[in-house]
Amino acid sequence: MKILEMCEAQRPREKLLARGADTLSDAELIAILLRSGRKGESAVDMAHRLLGLVDGRLSGFVDCDAGYLAGLEGIGPSRASALLAALELGRRLIQENNSGGIVYTDPQQVYDRMIPRLKGLRHEECWIILTDRKLRELKTVRLTVGGGSSTTIDIAIIIRQALESGASGIILVHNHPSGDPLPSRGDIRQTDYLRDACSACSLNLYDHIIVADSKFYSFNTEKSVDIKKN
C-alpha cells in the first residue's frame, strides 16, 4: 500500500507529528528519512527492505558506507546520505550527553562512553581518552581504523596527542568485531609497550578497554564483563 493510500493517522510523518517520534517503528522513522518510495514500493516497504539487509538492527548500518547504500536499488545518493546523516547525529547526541568532563572511576563508564561509536562495527578502531590527574576527560580521539581482526596502535602518535593536549593520563580503547573481548597476545604486547612509553614520558596509562558489543575487557581490573548479565 502506498503511504498516500493509508489513513492519515497511520502515515509516518503525520503519526510522528500527532503522537510523537517514539511511537514510530524503526521502519517508519527510516521511511520519513527516505521521504518517498518508488513505483511498486512505498517508503515504508523500502525501509523494511533496508532493515532486512542488516538483520533488523540499526547498528548494522554503522558499517555501511555511502557508496554501498547509494548503490542499492531505489536508494541513490540522496536517500543514502539522509540515512547516514541521521545515524551520525544520533551517535553525536549520545556522545554529547555522555561527555562534558566526565570523571572515570569505573571501566564501565569507558564502555558506556565508547559503545555508541564502536557497536556493530565489522572492523577494528583504536581510540584514546585523554584525562587530567583526576581522571577527568579532556579529549577523545580516534587514532586508527583497521581491518576485521586487527588495528595498529601507533605509540608515538598516542604520546604526542597526550603531551600536546596537556593530559596526564590515557585510556586506550579498541573493539573486537568477533564479539570476544579477551585480549590477544598482540593486545597484551602493545599494551605493555604503551605503558612503558607512558612511564618514560611521565604519563599514566590508566586502562585499556576492549569493547565487543555487549561485553568488554579491562586491563586494569583484568576482568571481562558481560553487560547483559549485569
Secondary structure, DSSP 8 states (H G I E B T S, - for coil): --GGGS-GGGSHHHHHHHH-GGGS-HHHHHHHHH---BTTB-HHHHHHHHHHHTTT-GGGGGG--HHHHHTSTTTHHHHHHHHHHHHHHHHHHHHHHH-SS-B--SHHHHHHHHHHHHTT-SS-EEEEEEE-TT-BEEEEEEEEE--SS-----HHHHHHHHHHTT-SEEEEEEE-TTS--S--HHHHHHHHHHHHHHHHTT-EEEEEEEEETTEEEETTTTEEEEGGG-
